[in-house]
């Protein structure tokens, strides 16, 4: 989860004091999120690293105007998206690229079944449900849950409507819910029989 | 129909987008569909379970990034010591000597951290088995511990930890004041030893003020939850909630010549109160120093002078005991010590100021 107030504080430190330490903080704070985002486009570790480096070089170069950016977090995602798309086009690997084609490139849904007190079987079912989601849906789910972005931020970053974000997230949760529901009905039918 | 809507509502609830109205609707729908309780709860747990850690990779990637930047001719020195010096300069804290001292200490830390990080190499690891960072009066610093925990160290403070940091526990010792933003790791609790208390944390942000010679030790919690235990009475503990602060009397100081009954009991005098917000901009008084602000509210000149000594790296003495009972409310940000003293003089609001001061080098004398 990205702490919005921290990003804002770092933004000011960099803009006003050219604070290199704050710059490093900004980089390390957002790196894993932006890296996975870039990776979902270019599907290459090295390319994703270079893209982020390019994005952050621009940030340092324009550090004095940084305060003019209203939402630095969204700005960085959008910059990462654009740089990734340019990169993909240059590589001509996927010239007619769009978000729907990114199957499998989004990072695994990460959670610890033991901490959640669920069976390994259910954990598998949940993972499969998430992996089977359409790429756009999965990305929406990841950006909101893991990166902690708002609906309107995801809409801006993915260039879709806020309503679409809302629908996609509901679809993701319904599929996960069905996976859990299926499992519980199978394992404790008596309990459910009583509650009906 | 209701079943479909429920997923939209639960999405909104988990992502913090739901309105009050929608939350009520969700509750009503869940009441009608009790068989959804379990999947809902599991989804909520899944949603809130921690995302993957990636801090270490990020630091490696940053080093690569800096190499790349330098290759294309952008000058950037990633060493925090230069940044600190720059920050001090920018803030016009003209205590050059102590600034340099802090830089030296910090450089020492940086080296030792590097050695610690490469502990896969056993030969190197034996060189140094503990790290210590300290700041002189008049300077502050910011550092990352090996697990990524952020520490802002206020003036005249010292933080140390040994090579076992992060093995089973994350233990540090603090003298002075620091703000901690602790990386969550339930398996390796973060423990701070300071004065007579130990503070145990799972993952949270809070401020500890524990200067030797001060009357109290203060622990202020911004978010999360922390547990404070007393070294002399290990059975007792206080759990703090966000926005609360714990004040513990520092006995070595509070034992006066005349013996009081409380002191004889050898009990720490403990109080829990709320954090203070500055009237001017609503910043939290207890942690404003992290943002280079010295905020004080209804503070006696005597207590304030101690803060100012650390903030500016000066010595302040009172020639007249009447002066040290004056009380002040306000804040300093970029002021020099002289501007700060002038401002205090003015706030007394009389045509004849309540005090005068003379500055000789680092020594300041307050007179009537």
Interface residues (C-beta under 8 A of the other chain):
Chain A: X1 X9 X16 X17 X18 X19 X20 X21 X24 X25 X27 X28 X29 X31 X32 X35 X49 X50 X52 X53 X56 X57 X60 X61 X107 X110 X111 X112 X115 X116 X118 X122 X126 X144 X145 X146 X150 X151 X166 X167 X169 X170 X171 X172 X173 X174 X176 X177 X180 X181 X184 X192 X195 X196
Chain B: X4 X7 X8 X10 X11 X12 X14 X15 X16 X17 X34 X35 X36 X38 X39 X40 X42 X43 X45 X46 X47 X49 X50 X51 X52 X54 X55 X57 X58 X59 X61 X62 X64 X65 X68 X69 X72 X74 X76 X77 X78 X80 X82 X83 X84 X86 X87 X90 X91 X142 X148 X150 X291
